[in-house]
């Protein structure tokens, strides 16, 4: 009899859902589209839905780029050995060799971990962005706007650097160029007319060798810079969206009271029933039914209005008991969300840590030799502009990594403040037990690592600049001696 009455009259209470089930505007939000387009343009990733022919063409293109980078690195290394006594040529070669190494490492590492990168993007879309509530979508959109802003700000710097390196050799061959050095051999002077220094087994002054080498170097400068730029923007996008998820979590904690009363306790009168009509069931053991008023049939609502004994009795008279349970559930959901974001950043570290570490090691040397060339070419405006543009691009790259990494650290630390700012003093024991543990974990900043020794932050940026300046002063003293 009891089972029959429960089946007919009782509909289980819907549990509070803190995800975005009622409205999913985020499902249509396109994130990281710019990154995928740039990877398509530089040839690292074929467009989605492309056929076998297009994919084969992309594979052939990438293979040709890798072979060309290996040959260029070999030619630059041989040039360092051959022109060991010429400090100017050695520094010039080392400058572009570092850029070539960055391009080669970025290309090979992305190709090797392409599946992991795409899985991270899909995880970000499905696990985080698609479940973000509509009121917090602006925080995700701001992360996407950050990348667009970075693209607008960095594009002129990158374009200026490419232009100066591609055009400078042709300017140097003009009549007003004063790059000639009386102490330099004819071979060294001809090498300086190349876009970047490298050894070749034939005379590059003869035609068509010079045109072929020049065309290949122009192609490599554009493709290599594009690869570094596209892969770097992918790293920055992952960091930006990770920081955005911490912002969303902090906002959810700040809006705890509002979200609970909106999502879990809607503006519908709850009816608590104590059924005393069941036979052989004492009043203190009678089942309690919890329903939304709008879900009841009209005849049931009329019967309820005529039966005052069916209204909530003293056994469940504590109205706030359900509120407290929902506050604890909300906190548990926030803790799980925090754990998921930390796990996502850990996956980002697994994919990007090695290549970022190699870049961090390479960039101080690149800054050093570029700055050295600037000190040696004050009277040569073409060469000075050439190396100053490269220095600006390198500094901007280092600062971008550090800025986005520092942003992630700051936003992860704000979660601890948001947890403490909840009205925990008005909550019950279960909430108060969970809160200190959550604050302890949130107090530990989440960082994007560059290997074992570095993390991407302003401190790392300062240490890189300090190391580059130390190398620069040592190189200048060596040149003067």
C-alpha positions, 0 to 999 in steps of 0.5 A: 500500500505504501509503495502504491501511494508513493508511486502515484503521488510522489515525484522525486525532488530535482537536485540542484544543478549548478551547470548550465543545463537550462541555457547553453549559449557557450555551446555556440561560442567558437574559441581558439579559431584564430589559433587553428587558422594560423596553424592551417596557414603555416602548414602544421595542421590541415583544415578540418574536413580536408580530404586525403589529397590535402592532408598528403600535401600538408605532410609533404610540405612539413617534411620539406620544411623540416629538411630545409631547416636541418640543412640550414642549421648544418650550413650555419654551424659550418659557417661558425667554424669557418669564420671563427675569427670574425666576431661580427659574422659569428654573432650574426650567424648565432643570432639567426641560428637560435631563431632556426632552432626555435622554429625547428623545435616548435615545428617538430614538437607540435607535430609529435604532440598534435593529438594532445594539443587537439585533445586539450582544445576539445577538453576546453570546449566540452568540459569547461566552456560548454558548461559555463553559465551564461552569466559568466560567458563574458569572462571566456570571451575576454580570454578570447579577446586577449588573444585577438589583441595580442595578434593585433599588437604583435603582427606589426612587430613580426611583420617589421622584423620579417621585412627588415630581414628580407629587404636588408640584404638588397639595401646593402647591395645598393650604392649608399650602403657602407657595410663593406669592411676593408679587412674582410675577405671577398668570401666574407663580403659575399656572405654578408649579402645573404639574408642570413649567414650560412655556408654553401658548397658553391659560389653564391655570387654566380647566377642562378645560385644567388637567386635560388639561395635568396628565394629559399632564405626568404621562404624560410624566414617567413615560414620559420617565423610563422611557425614560432608565431602560431605555436606560441599563440597556441600556448598563450591561448591555453594559458589565457583560457585556463586563467579565465576558468579561474576567474569563472570559479571565483565569480561563482564563489562570489555569487554563491548566495544568488546562484543557489536561490536562482538555480536551486531554490527557484521562485516557486513555492515548495510544498512539504507534505506529511501524509497521515492517511497511510494506515499503520504508519505513525505520524513521526515516521510518515514519509515527507514529500517535497514538490514544486507547486507548479508540478502538481495537478489541479485536483491535488492542489485543491485537495491540499488546500482543504487539508491543513494537516498535510502542510509541513509539520514540526518534524521538518519545520527547519526551513533552512536545513535544505538551504544549508545542504545546498550551500554545501553541495555548491561548495563541493561542486566548486571544489570539483571545478577547481580540481578539474581546472588544476588537472587541465593546467597539469595537462598543459604543462605536460604538453608544453613544458619541454618546448617552453624550456628550450625556448627559455634557454635559447632566448637569452642568447638571442637577446645577447647577440642581437643587442651586440649587433645593435651596439656594433651598427649604430652608424649603419641604419639598415643593419641597426633597424634589422637587428632592433626589430628582431630584438623587439620581437624577441622581447615581446615574445618573452614578455607575452609568455611571462605576462600570460603565465603571471595572469594565470598565477594571479587568477588562481590565487584569487580563488582562495580569497573568493573562498574566504569571502563567502559567508562561511560564518553563517553556514553549518558544520559541514560547510565549515569543515570543507572550506579550510581544506579548499582554501589551503589548496587554492592558496598554492598558485597554479603555474605553467612550468618551463621545464623543472627550473622555471615557471612562466612569470615576471620573475622569470622574465626578469631573470632572462633579461638579467642573464641576457645583459650579463652575456651582452656585457661579456661579449662587448668586453671580448670584442673590445679586447 
